[in-house]
Amino acid sequence: MVLGVSMSKWTRTRRDPGRSYADEEKRDRKRRMLARLQEFVEAGIEAEPEFVKAAKEADPEISKQKLKELITLFRAAVYERQQRDRRSH
């Protein structure tokens, strides 16, 4: 599939009904964002506004729902790191 060109569901299923036409670019973008989330947490960055800004820069077309999911993951990762730090002291 050519980037920037989307196909209707009908076209995708007509071409090859058993094949998944997942957008590789979106999948890679998600992987990079999750890796970046981990980098933020491991670096000790716990400021949510910084994370939100980085998420929007990494994916300018991010939906509010996806951003909300990432923020939830970020908060959980920060909480987990804080708990791990408390146990080690």
PyMOL Python script that loads the backbone (N, CA, C, O; Angstrom):
from pymol import cmd

cmd.read_pdbstr("""\
ATOM      1  N   MET A   1       0.841  -1.180   0.000  1.00  0.00           N
ATOM      2  CA  MET A   1       0.000   0.000   0.000  1.00  0.00           C
ATOM      3  C   MET A   1       0.884   1.240   0.000  1.00  0.00           C
ATOM      4  O   MET A   1       1.858   1.308   0.749  1.00  0.00           O
ATOM      5  N   VAL A   2       0.564   2.177  -0.800  1.00  0.00           N
ATOM      6  CA  VAL A   2       1.312   3.417  -0.908  1.00  0.00           C
ATOM      7  C   VAL A   2       0.946   4.303   0.270  1.00  0.00           C
ATOM      8  O   VAL A   2      -0.230   4.444   0.608  1.00  0.00           O
ATOM      9  N   LEU A   3       1.950   4.896   0.892  1.00  0.00           N
ATOM     10  CA  LEU A   3       1.684   5.773   2.035  1.00  0.00           C
ATOM     11  C   LEU A   3       0.860   6.971   1.599  1.00  0.00           C
ATOM     12  O   LEU A   3       1.053   7.516   0.512  1.00  0.00           O
ATOM     13  N   GLY A   4      -0.041   7.362   2.444  1.00  0.00           N
ATOM     14  CA  GLY A   4      -0.862   8.529   2.167  1.00  0.00           C
ATOM     15  C   GLY A   4      -2.120   8.198   1.371  1.00  0.00           C
ATOM     16  O   GLY A   4      -2.987   9.056   1.203  1.00  0.00           O
ATOM     17  N   VAL A   5      -2.229   6.977   0.886  1.00  0.00           N
ATOM     18  CA  VAL A   5      -3.405   6.567   0.127  1.00  0.00           C
ATOM     19  C   VAL A   5      -4.146   5.535   0.962  1.00  0.00           C
ATOM     20  O   VAL A   5      -3.567   4.526   1.367  1.00  0.00           O
ATOM     21  N   SER A   6      -5.398   5.780   1.216  1.00  0.00           N
ATOM     22  CA  SER A   6      -6.152   4.809   2.004  1.00  0.00           C
ATOM     23  C   SER A   6      -7.144   4.092   1.101  1.00  0.00           C
ATOM     24  O   SER A   6      -7.632   4.635   0.109  1.00  0.00           O
ATOM     25  N   MET A   7      -7.416   2.877   1.475  1.00  0.00           N
ATOM     26  CA  MET A   7      -8.369   2.069   0.711  1.00  0.00           C
ATOM     27  C   MET A   7      -9.630   1.898   1.533  1.00  0.00           C
ATOM     28  O   MET A   7      -9.599   1.897   2.763  1.00  0.00           O
ATOM     29  N   SER A   8     -10.726   1.755   0.833  1.00  0.00           N
ATOM     30  CA  SER A   8     -11.964   1.469   1.545  1.00  0.00           C
ATOM     31  C   SER A   8     -11.907   0.028   2.045  1.00  0.00           C
ATOM     32  O   SER A   8     -11.121  -0.779   1.548  1.00  0.00           O
ATOM     33  N   LYS A   9     -12.727  -0.280   3.009  1.00  0.00           N
ATOM     34  CA  LYS A   9     -12.777  -1.641   3.532  1.00  0.00           C
ATOM     35  C   LYS A   9     -13.149  -2.612   2.408  1.00  0.00           C
ATOM     36  O   LYS A   9     -12.606  -3.714   2.335  1.00  0.00           O
ATOM     37  N   TRP A  10     -14.053  -2.211   1.552  1.00  0.00           N
ATOM     38  CA  TRP A  10     -14.464  -3.063   0.452  1.00  0.00           C
ATOM     39  C   TRP A  10     -13.282  -3.394  -0.449  1.00  0.00           C
ATOM     40  O   TRP A  10     -13.100  -4.550  -0.833  1.00  0.00           O
ATOM     41  N   THR A  11     -12.477  -2.391  -0.789  1.00  0.00           N
ATOM     42  CA  THR A  11     -11.325  -2.605  -1.659  1.00  0.00           C
ATOM     43  C   THR A  11     -10.331  -3.557  -1.013  1.00  0.00           C
ATOM     44  O   THR A  11      -9.816  -4.459  -1.674  1.00  0.00           O
ATOM     45  N   ARG A  12     -10.060  -3.369   0.257  1.00  0.00           N
ATOM     46  CA  ARG A  12      -9.101  -4.232   0.948  1.00  0.00           C
ATOM     47  C   ARG A  12      -9.568  -5.677   0.959  1.00  0.00           C
ATOM     48  O   ARG A  12      -8.783  -6.583   0.676  1.00  0.00           O
ATOM     49  N   THR A  13     -10.814  -5.902   1.279  1.00  0.00           N
ATOM     50  CA  THR A  13     -11.298  -7.271   1.364  1.00  0.00           C
ATOM     51  C   THR A  13     -11.431  -7.893  -0.017  1.00  0.00           C
ATOM     52  O   THR A  13     -11.300  -9.110  -0.144  1.00  0.00           O
ATOM     53  N   ARG A  14     -11.682  -7.121  -1.038  1.00  0.00           N
ATOM     54  CA  ARG A  14     -11.790  -7.635  -2.398  1.00  0.00           C
ATOM     55  C   ARG A  14     -10.418  -8.068  -2.913  1.00  0.00           C
ATOM     56  O   ARG A  14     -10.309  -9.068  -3.621  1.00  0.00           O
ATOM     57  N   ARG A  15      -9.391  -7.333  -2.568  1.00  0.00           N
ATOM     58  CA  ARG A  15      -8.056  -7.665  -3.052  1.00  0.00           C
ATOM     59  C   ARG A  15      -7.572  -8.976  -2.469  1.00  0.00           C
ATOM     60  O   ARG A  15      -7.089  -9.847  -3.192  1.00  0.00           O
ATOM     61  N   ASP A  16      -7.700  -9.112  -1.181  1.00  0.00           N
ATOM     62  CA  ASP A  16      -7.245 -10.333  -0.514  1.00  0.00           C
ATOM     63  C   ASP A  16      -7.992 -10.436   0.813  1.00  0.00           C
ATOM     64  O   ASP A  16      -7.530  -9.903   1.822  1.00  0.00           O
ATOM     65  N   PRO A  17      -9.125 -11.106   0.826  1.00  0.00           N
ATOM     66  CA  PRO A  17      -9.988 -11.130   2.015  1.00  0.00           C
ATOM     67  C   PRO A  17      -9.314 -11.634   3.290  1.00  0.00           C
ATOM     68  O   PRO A  17      -9.697 -11.219   4.383  1.00  0.00           O
ATOM     69  N   GLY A  18      -8.330 -12.508   3.179  1.00  0.00           N
ATOM     70  CA  GLY A  18      -7.707 -13.053   4.373  1.00  0.00           C
ATOM     71  C   GLY A  18      -6.548 -12.232   4.890  1.00  0.00           C
ATOM     72  O   GLY A  18      -6.031 -12.506   5.974  1.00  0.00           O
ATOM     73  N   ARG A  19      -6.135 -11.242   4.146  1.00  0.00           N
ATOM     74  CA  ARG A  19      -4.958 -10.457   4.512  1.00  0.00           C
ATOM     75  C   ARG A  19      -5.331  -9.255   5.362  1.00  0.00           C
ATOM     76  O   ARG A  19      -6.358  -8.612   5.142  1.00  0.00           O
ATOM     77  N   SER A  20      -4.499  -8.971   6.311  1.00  0.00           N
ATOM     78  CA  SER A  20      -4.677  -7.779   7.140  1.00  0.00           C
ATOM     79  C   SER A  20      -3.901  -6.637   6.505  1.00  0.00           C
ATOM     80  O   SER A  20      -2.725  -6.790   6.173  1.00  0.00           O
ATOM     81  N   TYR A  21      -4.536  -5.524   6.341  1.00  0.00           N
ATOM     82  CA  TYR A  21      -3.884  -4.364   5.752  1.00  0.00           C
ATOM     83  C   TYR A  21      -3.586  -3.316   6.822  1.00  0.00           C
ATOM     84  O   TYR A  21      -3.925  -2.141   6.676  1.00  0.00           O
ATOM     85  N   ALA A  22      -2.960  -3.757   7.875  1.00  0.00           N
ATOM     86  CA  ALA A  22      -2.604  -2.826   8.951  1.00  0.00           C
ATOM     87  C   ALA A  22      -1.577  -1.835   8.427  1.00  0.00           C
ATOM     88  O   ALA A  22      -0.684  -2.197   7.661  1.00  0.00           O
ATOM     89  N   ASP A  23      -1.708  -0.620   8.835  1.00  0.00           N
ATOM     90  CA  ASP A  23      -0.806   0.434   8.392  1.00  0.00           C
ATOM     91  C   ASP A  23       0.533   0.285   9.108  1.00  0.00           C
ATOM     92  O   ASP A  23       0.634   0.506  10.315  1.00  0.00           O
ATOM     93  N   GLU A  24       1.544  -0.087   8.358  1.00  0.00           N
ATOM     94  CA  GLU A  24       2.879  -0.300   8.931  1.00  0.00           C
ATOM     95  C   GLU A  24       3.417   0.959   9.598  1.00  0.00           C
ATOM     96  O   GLU A  24       4.041   0.886  10.657  1.00  0.00           O
ATOM     97  N   GLU A  25       3.179   2.103   8.985  1.00  0.00           N
ATOM     98  CA  GLU A  25       3.682   3.354   9.551  1.00  0.00           C
ATOM     99  C   GLU A  25       3.054   3.638  10.910  1.00  0.00           C
ATOM    100  O   GLU A  25       3.742   4.059  11.839  1.00  0.00           O
ATOM    101  N   LYS A  26       1.761   3.412  11.025  1.00  0.00           N
ATOM    102  CA  LYS A  26       1.082   3.639  12.310  1.00  0.00           C
ATOM    103  C   LYS A  26       1.600   2.673  13.367  1.00  0.00           C
ATOM    104  O   LYS A  26       1.798   3.052  14.522  1.00  0.00           O
ATOM    105  N   ARG A  27       1.818   1.424  12.968  1.00  0.00           N
ATOM    106  CA  ARG A  27       2.330   0.431  13.912  1.00  0.00           C
ATOM    107  C   ARG A  27       3.730   0.813  14.388  1.00  0.00           C
ATOM    108  O   ARG A  27       4.034   0.717  15.577  1.00  0.00           O
ATOM    109  N   ASP A  28       4.587   1.250  13.447  1.00  0.00           N
ATOM    110  CA  ASP A  28       5.928   1.678  13.823  1.00  0.00           C
ATOM    111  C   ASP A  28       5.886   2.903  14.724  1.00  0.00           C
ATOM    112  O   ASP A  28       6.661   3.011  15.674  1.00  0.00           O
ATOM    113  N   ARG A  29       4.984   3.819  14.421  1.00  0.00           N
ATOM    114  CA  ARG A  29       4.838   5.027  15.227  1.00  0.00           C
ATOM    115  C   ARG A  29       4.446   4.657  16.657  1.00  0.00           C
ATOM    116  O   ARG A  29       4.953   5.235  17.618  1.00  0.00           O
ATOM    117  N   LYS A  30       3.538   3.689  16.785  1.00  0.00           N
ATOM    118  CA  LYS A  30       3.102   3.253  18.115  1.00  0.00           C
ATOM    119  C   LYS A  30       4.263   2.609  18.869  1.00  0.00           C
ATOM    120  O   LYS A  30       4.457   2.872  20.056  1.00  0.00           O
ATOM    121  N   ARG A  31       5.038   1.763  18.178  1.00  0.00           N
ATOM    122  CA  ARG A  31       6.204   1.140  18.823  1.00  0.00           C
ATOM    123  C   ARG A  31       7.190   2.191  19.311  1.00  0.00           C
ATOM    124  O   ARG A  31       7.705   2.111  20.426  1.00  0.00           O
ATOM    125  N   ARG A  32       7.444   3.176  18.456  1.00  0.00           N
ATOM    126  CA  ARG A  32       8.383   4.250  18.842  1.00  0.00           C
ATOM    127  C   ARG A  32       7.849   5.027  20.043  1.00  0.00           C
ATOM    128  O   ARG A  32       8.607   5.390  20.943  1.00  0.00           O
ATOM    129  N   MET A  33       6.523   5.281  20.051  1.00  0.00           N
ATOM    130  CA  MET A  33       5.940   6.038  21.158  1.00  0.00           C
ATOM    131  C   MET A  33       6.035   5.255  22.457  1.00  0.00           C
ATOM    132  O   MET A  33       6.340   5.831  23.501  1.00  0.00           O
ATOM    133  N   LEU A  34       5.781   3.954  22.412  1.00  0.00           N
ATOM    134  CA  LEU A  34       5.884   3.139  23.625  1.00  0.00           C
ATOM    135  C   LEU A  34       7.335   3.055  24.105  1.00  0.00           C
ATOM    136  O   LEU A  34       7.594   3.058  25.309  1.00  0.00           O
ATOM    137  N   ALA A  35       8.271   2.979  23.169  1.00  0.00           N
ATOM    138  CA  ALA A  35       9.688   2.974  23.545  1.00  0.00           C
ATOM    139  C   ALA A  35      10.064   4.313  24.161  1.00  0.00           C
ATOM    140  O   ALA A  35      10.810   4.372  25.138  1.00  0.00           O
ATOM    141  N   ARG A  36       9.546   5.371  23.585  1.00  0.00           N
ATOM    142  CA  ARG A  36       9.831   6.717  24.121  1.00  0.00           C
ATOM    143  C   ARG A  36       9.233   6.872  25.512  1.00  0.00           C
ATOM    144  O   ARG A  36       9.847   7.482  26.388  1.00  0.00           O
ATOM    145  N   LEU A  37       8.041   6.324  25.720  1.00  0.00           N
ATOM    146  CA  LEU A  37       7.407   6.351  27.033  1.00  0.00           C
ATOM    147  C   LEU A  37       8.339   5.705  28.053  1.00  0.00           C
ATOM    148  O   LEU A  37       8.560   6.242  29.138  1.00  0.00           O
ATOM    149  N   GLN A  38       8.881   4.545  27.689  1.00  0.00           N
ATOM    150  CA  GLN A  38       9.796   3.836  28.582  1.00  0.00           C
ATOM    151  C   GLN A  38      11.050   4.668  28.857  1.00  0.00           C
ATOM    152  O   GLN A  38      11.537   4.712  29.987  1.00  0.00           O
ATOM    153  N   GLU A  39      11.569   5.327  27.816  1.00  0.00           N
ATOM    154  CA  GLU A  39      12.757   6.187  27.988  1.00  0.00           C
ATOM    155  C   GLU A  39      12.468   7.315  28.970  1.00  0.00           C
ATOM    156  O   GLU A  39      13.292   7.621  29.832  1.00  0.00           O
ATOM    157  N   PHE A  40      11.298   7.931  28.839  1.00  0.00           N
ATOM    158  CA  PHE A  40      10.924   9.022  29.743  1.00  0.00           C
ATOM    159  C   PHE A  40      10.928   8.544  31.186  1.00  0.00           C
ATOM    160  O   PHE A  40      11.496   9.185  32.071  1.00  0.00           O
ATOM    161  N   VAL A  41      10.291   7.419  31.401  1.00  0.00           N
ATOM    162  CA  VAL A  41      10.153   6.908  32.769  1.00  0.00           C
ATOM    163  C   VAL A  41      11.519   6.512  33.331  1.00  0.00           C
ATOM    164  O   VAL A  41      11.846   6.852  34.468  1.00  0.00           O
ATOM    165  N   GLU A  42      12.303   5.805  32.547  1.00  0.00           N
ATOM    166  CA  GLU A  42      13.625   5.375  33.022  1.00  0.00           C
ATOM    167  C   GLU A  42      14.559   6.548  33.263  1.00  0.00           C
ATOM    168  O   GLU A  42      15.447   6.474  34.113  1.00  0.00           O
ATOM    169  N   ALA A  43      14.365   7.632  32.520  1.00  0.00           N
ATOM    170  CA  ALA A  43      15.194   8.826  32.706  1.00  0.00           C
ATOM    171  C   ALA A  43      14.752   9.624  33.928  1.00  0.00           C
ATOM    172  O   ALA A  43      15.400  10.599  34.310  1.00  0.00           O
ATOM    173  N   GLY A  44      13.651   9.208  34.532  1.00  0.00           N
ATOM    174  CA  GLY A  44      13.176   9.893  35.731  1.00  0.00           C
ATOM    175  C   GLY A  44      12.244  11.048  35.438  1.00  0.00           C
ATOM    176  O   GLY A  44      11.907  11.815  36.340  1.00  0.00           O
ATOM    177  N   ILE A  45      11.825  11.184  34.203  1.00  0.00           N
ATOM    178  CA  ILE A  45      10.904  12.261  33.845  1.00  0.00           C
ATOM    179  C   ILE A  45       9.495  11.837  34.238  1.00  0.00           C
ATOM    180  O   ILE A  45       8.972  10.832  33.756  1.00  0.00           O
ATOM    181  N   GLU A  46       8.903  12.612  35.112  1.00  0.00           N
ATOM    182  CA  GLU A  46       7.570  12.282  35.600  1.00  0.00           C
ATOM    183  C   GLU A  46       6.568  13.375  35.286  1.00  0.00           C
ATOM    184  O   GLU A  46       5.414  13.307  35.711  1.00  0.00           O
ATOM    185  N   ALA A  47       7.003  14.383  34.542  1.00  0.00           N
ATOM    186  CA  ALA A  47       6.122  15.496  34.212  1.00  0.00           C
ATOM    187  C   ALA A  47       5.234  15.121  33.030  1.00  0.00           C
ATOM    188  O   ALA A  47       5.708  14.933  31.910  1.00  0.00           O
ATOM    189  N   GLU A  48       3.967  15.021  33.300  1.00  0.00           N
ATOM    190  CA  GLU A  48       3.014  14.630  32.263  1.00  0.00           C
ATOM    191  C   GLU A  48       2.974  15.612  31.090  1.00  0.00           C
ATOM    192  O   GLU A  48       2.888  15.169  29.945  1.00  0.00           O
ATOM    193  N   PRO A  49       3.034  16.934  31.327  1.00  0.00           N
ATOM    194  CA  PRO A  49       3.011  17.858  30.184  1.00  0.00           C
ATOM    195  C   PRO A  49       4.166  17.631  29.200  1.00  0.00           C
ATOM    196  O   PRO A  49       3.987  17.761  27.989  1.00  0.00           O
ATOM    197  N   GLU A  50       5.338  17.297  29.719  1.00  0.00           N
ATOM    198  CA  GLU A  50       6.470  17.005  28.836  1.00  0.00           C
ATOM    199  C   GLU A  50       6.179  15.777  27.996  1.00  0.00           C
ATOM    200  O   GLU A  50       6.486  15.751  26.804  1.00  0.00           O
ATOM    201  N   PHE A  51       5.595  14.768  28.602  1.00  0.00           N
ATOM    202  CA  PHE A  51       5.275  13.542  27.890  1.00  0.00           C
ATOM    203  C   PHE A  51       4.214  13.795  26.822  1.00  0.00           C
ATOM    204  O   PHE A  51       4.331  13.296  25.703  1.00  0.00           O
ATOM    205  N   VAL A  52       3.193  14.558  27.156  1.00  0.00           N
ATOM    206  CA  VAL A  52       2.123  14.860  26.200  1.00  0.00           C
ATOM    207  C   VAL A  52       2.698  15.618  25.006  1.00  0.00           C
ATOM    208  O   VAL A  52       2.359  15.327  23.859  1.00  0.00           O
ATOM    209  N   LYS A  53       3.557  16.576  25.272  1.00  0.00           N
ATOM    210  CA  LYS A  53       4.189  17.342  24.190  1.00  0.00           C
ATOM    211  C   LYS A  53       4.989  16.408  23.280  1.00  0.00           C
ATOM    212  O   LYS A  53       4.902  16.516  22.056  1.00  0.00           O
ATOM    213  N   ALA A  54       5.760  15.502  23.858  1.00  0.00           N
ATOM    214  CA  ALA A  54       6.558  14.557  23.068  1.00  0.00           C
ATOM    215  C   ALA A  54       5.654  13.624  22.264  1.00  0.00           C
ATOM    216  O   ALA A  54       5.961  13.292  21.120  1.00  0.00           O
ATOM    217  N   ALA A  55       4.550  13.207  22.856  1.00  0.00           N
ATOM    218  CA  ALA A  55       3.615  12.317  22.154  1.00  0.00           C
ATOM    219  C   ALA A  55       3.013  13.014  20.946  1.00  0.00           C
ATOM    220  O   ALA A  55       2.886  12.419  19.876  1.00  0.00           O
ATOM    221  N   LYS A  56       2.648  14.259  21.116  1.00  0.00           N
ATOM    222  CA  LYS A  56       2.059  15.012  20.007  1.00  0.00           C
ATOM    223  C   LYS A  56       3.090  15.304  18.920  1.00  0.00           C
ATOM    224  O   LYS A  56       2.750  15.343  17.737  1.00  0.00           O
ATOM    225  N   GLU A  57       4.339  15.509  19.310  1.00  0.00           N
ATOM    226  CA  GLU A  57       5.396  15.717  18.320  1.00  0.00           C
ATOM    227  C   GLU A  57       5.672  14.425  17.552  1.00  0.00           C
ATOM    228  O   GLU A  57       5.910  14.456  16.345  1.00  0.00           O
ATOM    229  N   ALA A  58       5.641  13.297  18.247  1.00  0.00           N
ATOM    230  CA  ALA A  58       5.906  12.009  17.609  1.00  0.00           C
ATOM    231  C   ALA A  58       4.775  11.611  16.667  1.00  0.00           C
ATOM    232  O   ALA A  58       5.013  10.979  15.637  1.00  0.00           O
ATOM    233  N   ASP A  59       3.553  11.978  17.017  1.00  0.00           N
ATOM    234  CA  ASP A  59       2.398  11.627  16.187  1.00  0.00           C
ATOM    235  C   ASP A  59       1.428  12.804  16.171  1.00  0.00           C
ATOM    236  O   ASP A  59       0.511  12.865  16.990  1.00  0.00           O
ATOM    237  N   PRO A  60       1.629  13.742  15.238  1.00  0.00           N
ATOM    238  CA  PRO A  60       0.773  14.935  15.196  1.00  0.00           C
ATOM    239  C   PRO A  60      -0.710  14.620  14.975  1.00  0.00           C
ATOM    240  O   PRO A  60      -1.571  15.431  15.315  1.00  0.00           O
ATOM    241  N   GLU A  61      -1.008  13.462  14.415  1.00  0.00           N
ATOM    242  CA  GLU A  61      -2.395  13.102  14.126  1.00  0.00           C
ATOM    243  C   GLU A  61      -3.018  12.241  15.223  1.00  0.00           C
ATOM    244  O   GLU A  61      -4.077  11.648  15.016  1.00  0.00           O
ATOM    245  N   ILE A  62      -2.374  12.167  16.385  1.00  0.00           N
ATOM    246  CA  ILE A  62      -2.864  11.304  17.463  1.00  0.00           C
ATOM    247  C   ILE A  62      -4.256  11.750  17.894  1.00  0.00           C
ATOM    248  O   ILE A  62      -4.523  12.938  18.074  1.00  0.00           O
ATOM    249  N   SER A  63      -5.122  10.775  18.052  1.00  0.00           N
ATOM    250  CA  SER A  63      -6.488  11.087  18.473  1.00  0.00           C
ATOM    251  C   SER A  63      -6.510  11.330  19.983  1.00  0.00           C
ATOM    252  O   SER A  63      -5.590  10.948  20.706  1.00  0.00           O
ATOM    253  N   LYS A  64      -7.575  11.969  20.432  1.00  0.00           N
ATOM    254  CA  LYS A  64      -7.708  12.229  21.862  1.00  0.00           C
ATOM    255  C   LYS A  64      -7.764  10.912  22.640  1.00  0.00           C
ATOM    256  O   LYS A  64      -7.214  10.805  23.736  1.00  0.00           O
ATOM    257  N   GLN A  65      -8.427   9.923  22.067  1.00  0.00           N
ATOM    258  CA  GLN A  65      -8.547   8.624  22.735  1.00  0.00           C
ATOM    259  C   GLN A  65      -7.186   7.950  22.869  1.00  0.00           C
ATOM    260  O   GLN A  65      -6.860   7.423  23.932  1.00  0.00           O
ATOM    261  N   LYS A  66      -6.388   7.961  21.799  1.00  0.00           N
ATOM    262  CA  LYS A  66      -5.057   7.343  21.844  1.00  0.00           C
ATOM    263  C   LYS A  66      -4.158   8.092  22.820  1.00  0.00           C
ATOM    264  O   LYS A  66      -3.385   7.479  23.558  1.00  0.00           O
ATOM    265  N   LEU A  67      -4.260   9.412  22.821  1.00  0.00           N
ATOM    266  CA  LEU A  67      -3.463  10.209  23.746  1.00  0.00           C
ATOM    267  C   LEU A  67      -3.854   9.887  25.182  1.00  0.00           C
ATOM    268  O   LEU A  67      -2.997   9.773  26.058  1.00  0.00           O
ATOM    269  N   LYS A  68      -5.146   9.742  25.413  1.00  0.00           N
ATOM    270  CA  LYS A  68      -5.623   9.386  26.748  1.00  0.00           C
ATOM    271  C   LYS A  68      -5.053   8.031  27.177  1.00  0.00           C
ATOM    272  O   LYS A  68      -4.636   7.864  28.323  1.00  0.00           O
ATOM    273  N   GLU A  69      -5.038   7.062  26.249  1.00  0.00           N
ATOM    274  CA  GLU A  69      -4.475   5.743  26.553  1.00  0.00           C
ATOM    275  C   GLU A  69      -2.986   5.838  26.879  1.00  0.00           C
ATOM    276  O   GLU A  69      -2.508   5.190  27.811  1.00  0.00           O
ATOM    277  N   LEU A  70      -2.258   6.640  26.116  1.00  0.00           N
ATOM    278  CA  LEU A  70      -0.823   6.804  26.373  1.00  0.00           C
ATOM    279  C   LEU A  70      -0.564   7.471  27.721  1.00  0.00           C
ATOM    280  O   LEU A  70       0.361   7.096  28.440  1.00  0.00           O
ATOM    281  N   ILE A  71      -1.382   8.453  28.054  1.00  0.00           N
ATOM    282  CA  ILE A  71      -1.231   9.127  29.341  1.00  0.00           C
ATOM    283  C   ILE A  71      -1.480   8.137  30.477  1.00  0.00           C
ATOM    284  O   ILE A  71      -0.773   8.144  31.484  1.00  0.00           O
ATOM    285  N   THR A  72      -2.488   7.289  30.305  1.00  0.00           N
ATOM    286  CA  THR A  72      -2.771   6.265  31.318  1.00  0.00           C
ATOM    287  C   THR A  72      -1.578   5.330  31.470  1.00  0.00           C
ATOM    288  O   THR A  72      -1.186   5.001  32.590  1.00  0.00           O
ATOM    289  N   LEU A  73      -0.995   4.898  30.347  1.00  0.00           N
ATOM    290  CA  LEU A  73       0.190   4.043  30.392  1.00  0.00           C
ATOM    291  C   LEU A  73       1.363   4.754  31.050  1.00  0.00           C
ATOM    292  O   LEU A  73       2.107   4.157  31.828  1.00  0.00           O
ATOM    293  N   PHE A  74       1.523   6.037  30.730  1.00  0.00           N
ATOM    294  CA  PHE A  74       2.609   6.830  31.304  1.00  0.00           C
ATOM    295  C   PHE A  74       2.450   6.913  32.819  1.00  0.00           C
ATOM    296  O   PHE A  74       3.408   6.702  33.563  1.00  0.00           O
ATOM    297  N   ARG A  75       1.249   7.218  33.265  1.00  0.00           N
ATOM    298  CA  ARG A  75       1.003   7.324  34.711  1.00  0.00           C
ATOM    299  C   ARG A  75       1.281   5.997  35.407  1.00  0.00           C
ATOM    300  O   ARG A  75       1.880   5.967  36.482  1.00  0.00           O
ATOM    301  N   ALA A  76       0.844   4.899  34.791  1.00  0.00           N
ATOM    302  CA  ALA A  76       1.078   3.574  35.379  1.00  0.00           C
ATOM    303  C   ALA A  76       2.572   3.256  35.443  1.00  0.00           C
ATOM    304  O   ALA A  76       3.053   2.692  36.425  1.00  0.00           O
ATOM    305  N   ALA A  77       3.300   3.623  34.386  1.00  0.00           N
ATOM    306  CA  ALA A  77       4.740   3.364  34.355  1.00  0.00           C
ATOM    307  C   ALA A  77       5.464   4.206  35.407  1.00  0.00           C
ATOM    308  O   ALA A  77       6.381   3.719  36.068  1.00  0.00           O
ATOM    309  N   VAL A  78       5.060   5.451  35.560  1.00  0.00           N
ATOM    310  CA  VAL A  78       5.670   6.331  36.568  1.00  0.00           C
ATOM    311  C   VAL A  78       5.380   5.781  37.967  1.00  0.00           C
ATOM    312  O   VAL A  78       6.271   5.731  38.815  1.00  0.00           O
ATOM    313  N   TYR A  79       4.140   5.373  38.203  1.00  0.00           N
ATOM    314  CA  TYR A  79       3.766   4.819  39.501  1.00  0.00           C
ATOM    315  C   TYR A  79       4.587   3.571  39.809  1.00  0.00           C
ATOM    316  O   TYR A  79       5.081   3.405  40.924  1.00  0.00           O
ATOM    317  N   GLU A  80       4.728   2.697  38.817  1.00  0.00           N
ATOM    318  CA  GLU A  80       5.500   1.466  38.998  1.00  0.00           C
ATOM    319  C   GLU A  80       6.957   1.781  39.328  1.00  0.00           C
ATOM    320  O   GLU A  80       7.550   1.154  40.206  1.00  0.00           O
ATOM    321  N   ARG A  81       7.529   2.755  38.622  1.00  0.00           N
ATOM    322  CA  ARG A  81       8.919   3.126  38.894  1.00  0.00           C
ATOM    323  C   ARG A  81       9.063   3.703  40.296  1.00  0.00           C
ATOM    324  O   ARG A  81      10.031   3.411  40.998  1.00  0.00           O
ATOM    325  N   GLN A  82       8.094   4.526  40.702  1.00  0.00           N
ATOM    326  CA  GLN A  82       8.131   5.098  42.048  1.00  0.00           C
ATOM    327  C   GLN A  82       8.049   4.000  43.100  1.00  0.00           C
ATOM    328  O   GLN A  82       8.761   4.048  44.104  1.00  0.00           O
ATOM    329  N   GLN A  83       7.197   3.022  42.883  1.00  0.00           N
ATOM    330  CA  GLN A  83       7.068   1.915  43.824  1.00  0.00           C
ATOM    331  C   GLN A  83       8.358   1.108  43.884  1.00  0.00           C
ATOM    332  O   GLN A  83       8.798   0.713  44.964  1.00  0.00           O
ATOM    333  N   ARG A  84       8.963   0.864  42.730  1.00  0.00           N
ATOM    334  CA  ARG A  84      10.218   0.119  42.660  1.00  0.00           C
ATOM    335  C   ARG A  84      11.331   0.878  43.394  1.00  0.00           C
ATOM    336  O   ARG A  84      12.143   0.278  44.098  1.00  0.00           O
ATOM    337  N   ASP A  85      11.357   2.203  43.220  1.00  0.00           N
ATOM    338  CA  ASP A  85      12.365   3.032  43.899  1.00  0.00           C
ATOM    339  C   ASP A  85      12.176   2.997  45.414  1.00  0.00           C
ATOM    340  O   ASP A  85      13.151   2.943  46.163  1.00  0.00           O
ATOM    341  N   ARG A  86      10.933   3.027  45.857  1.00  0.00           N
ATOM    342  CA  ARG A  86      10.659   2.999  47.296  1.00  0.00           C
ATOM    343  C   ARG A  86      11.087   1.688  47.913  1.00  0.00           C
ATOM    344  O   ARG A  86      11.597   1.665  49.033  1.00  0.00           O
ATOM    345  N   ARG A  87      10.884   0.588  47.192  1.00  0.00           N
ATOM    346  CA  ARG A  87      11.280  -0.724  47.698  1.00  0.00           C
ATOM    347  C   ARG A  87      12.796  -0.863  47.779  1.00  0.00           C
ATOM    348  O   ARG A  87      13.311  -1.566  48.648  1.00  0.00           O
ATOM    349  N   SER A  88      13.502  -0.204  46.888  1.00  0.00           N
ATOM    350  CA  SER A  88      14.957  -0.363  46.856  1.00  0.00           C
ATOM    351  C   SER A  88      15.657   0.511  47.917  1.00  0.00           C
ATOM    352  O   SER A  88      16.836   0.303  48.202  1.00  0.00           O
ATOM    353  N   HIS A  89      14.949   1.469  48.491  1.00  0.00           N
ATOM    354  CA  HIS A  89      15.587   2.352  49.501  1.00  0.00           C
ATOM    355  C   HIS A  89      15.349   1.853  50.870  1.00  0.00           C
ATOM    356  O   HIS A  89      15.806   2.463  51.837  1.00  0.00           O
TER     357      HIS A  89
END
""", "prot")
cmd.dss("prot")
cmd.show_as("cartoon", "prot")
cmd.util.cbc("prot")
cmd.orient("prot")
